[in-house]
Amino acid sequence: MSPRGPARLPAFAGPVPLAILLTAGIVGVVAVVIAASGFDVAPAFAALVRGAVGSPYAIMSATLVRATPLILAGLAVAIAFQGGILNIGAEGQILAGAALGTTVTLLWGRTLGGGAVILALLVAAAGGAAWAAIPAWLRRRFGVLEVISTIMMNFIALYGVGYLVRGPLQEPTRIYPQSPTIPAATQLPMLVPGTRLHVGFGIAVLAALIAWVAIRSHAAGFRLRVVGASPSAAASAGQVDVPAAITRAFLVSGALAGLAGGIEVTGVTYALYENISPGYGYTAIAVALLAGLHPGLVIISGICIGALEAGAAAMQREAGVPLVVVNVVEALIILAIVGARAAIARRERTTVEAGT
């Protein structure tokens, strides 16, 4: 601290003005991108807002429905990253869960009725955990980096689903690369009548809240955080079984991603498609990072990204903005949020250091 006291930040450098400034700057860049692509900025942004939050129906039938798999997959990534596990395989785990969940509903849906949807979700979660168990075993047994193995598992899952919807699970006419529609009894009920918001959204929020409490208050959550901070310290000072903790975190992460796949089938698509996940597992990384790996904040970041995706789809549909430009716009908005969070955190650290 200087003789004249702690350094003071300018009034305009506070967190809220800084976030507004950064977001406004990126929004300006977004406007330039849209305009440079030959489209009117105002109608494009108006379509984005309408598609995301323009009406209660848009919120419940588009934004929250898209947010559901993002919350679960983002939670999966957040838990893995907190344990020092770079699980990039949520996409493959989603696909594995969707495939197994579909299989259960088609085999036993008419026999078990409503109980089949519960079984399907449990099997989907188990399928995601099993898919994550392979890179977990490779890391533990041979020291294979999970970044590589999980990415490779994504491709295996993608082509595996492609085989299933063109082979054993293809619909009876053999025309479309998809499974038959699952029985009505195995479809998740709607939370709000007259909308597409299904019970899966409540499951996703509940899972995030349970994970929040567990990581903050439970011994297993403490071990996860300690292993993520320093595996060597956790093993020597904390007497934690580091390989076992990493494996458990891997399995829980995979189970959550697999559950997201099962919910997508039973709550949204009602069939298994080749591209049933439009990159949810990769977007989940942004969801987790936006939340600072905080399970509770994953709910908020998942809804925010869900709103962006719903709005982007409306921008393409209503304003005629091509998908490539829509993807660039969405990425720039995410960068705006990430940049604002990083700048605020850095400014807060500077303030603390200046006061000491």
Secondary structure, 3 states (H helix, E strand, C coil): CCCCCCCCCCHHHCHHHHHHHHHHHHHHHHHHHHHHCCCCHHHHHHHHHHHHHCCHHHHHHHHHHHHHHHHHHHHHHHHHHHCCCCCCCHHHHHHHHHHHHHHHHHHHHHHHCCHHHHHHHHHHHHHHHHHHHHHHHHHHHHCCCHHHHHHHHHHHHHHHHHHHHHCCCCCCCCCCCECCCCCHHHCCCECCCCCCCEHHHHHHHHHHHHHHHHHHHCHHHHHHHHHHHCHHHHHHCCCCCHHHHHHHHHHHHHHHHHHHHHHHHHHHHCCCECCCCCCHHHHHHHHHHHCCCCHHHHHHHHHHHHHHHHHHHHHHHHHCCCHHHHHHHHHHHHHHHHHHHHHHHHHHHHHHHHCC
